[in-house]
Every structure is written in C-alpha cells, then in structure tokens.
Amino acid sequence: MVMELGATPPVDSFRFLRWVPEMFLGKWKTRVTECRDMMDSLYFEVLHRVIQRRKDGIRKDSLMDKALDDQEKHGFSEHRLAFMGGSMMEGGSDTSSSLILAIIQAMTLYPEVLKRYVSFGYHNACD
C-alpha cells in the first residue's frame, strides 16, 4: 500500500530523490498517482451523493451535513469536504473491521464464553 511507512521514498526530506527515475524506486510516482485517482473517484462520488440527497430535500444530522451547512463559514473547498468525508468513512470502516476481527478471535480462543452466551438466549435478541 502506498500509504504505509517505507512504501515511498522520503522525497519531502530529501528533495533530490524527486529527480531519480521512478523505476529505481519501485515506481512510486505511478502508484501514488493511481492511489490519488482512486481516492478522488470514491470520495467525490460519496460527497456528490450527499449533495444530491440534500438537493432532494433530505437532510440528516450527520457531520457531513453540518460541514456542508457551514461550508462558506469555514471556507471548505469541495476537495477538502470530499477528503474529510473520505477520512471519516475510512476511519469508521477500519474501526468496525478491527472490532469484528477481535470478536471472532475472542470467540475462537474462548469457545466456553460463546457457549455461555448462546445458553443465555442472547442469540435470539436480534430476531
């Protein structure tokens, strides 16, 4: 992944690396550009869905709706709004997936807890 530590050369610290042909440094410029394009595509699509939803008269009590309400007050550009929303979306998905993995691991390591949970009838709570 492009965003992982060490995946790209430290061009901000050592500016001369910008002039080294990328083929010697793992084609990092190509990978960064592809990553940026994918992020732009996803984040702007989601932002435009929220904007369209609001045009259709549906407003929610979400952070993105509040940011759009205060867009002029805070001077948020469309790019900043898209990446703010994308960062929140990614942060939420990372947290959710980590929690699900931890629960699965706990249930496999401690099956007696799972048996006790099922014997109390909690498995029917969502029915």
Steps between C-alpha positions, in 0.01 A plus 500: 500500500625844411406650836706257710824613657793432268284439191616825340838670508535794742482763224382770741815461708742432215385710205764362264307170497233670289741494206599134535311300235210324666598161354787497752266571791217250445289712261380704797375795294272275294365327811441832678319642198278192469420514872413871478272438202316217679457711814373796295253278317358342816499806725349738244233244405391470863505879550291553188247244625462697824465826306235343273316359804492850648371645169222241517403649837639224720724635774643289777672573827837388366842658525513542121163681499627732773824561305298583187278736703811684620701467179517873429558591865806273523614539140492128419576428136327209328832313508537552876141388563547188288818398681358584842206271429725232351727505805201458730367217285834318500549555872159355575553198278842430655354515850207276409712238327750495788220446751344219294838325472560535874159350580556208262843437652362519855220255418744251348746530788231482768222274367364450854401869503318456170318193638398695811383790283283269289363316807376831644285546190679810370514348154127575461535868595510617137207285375 
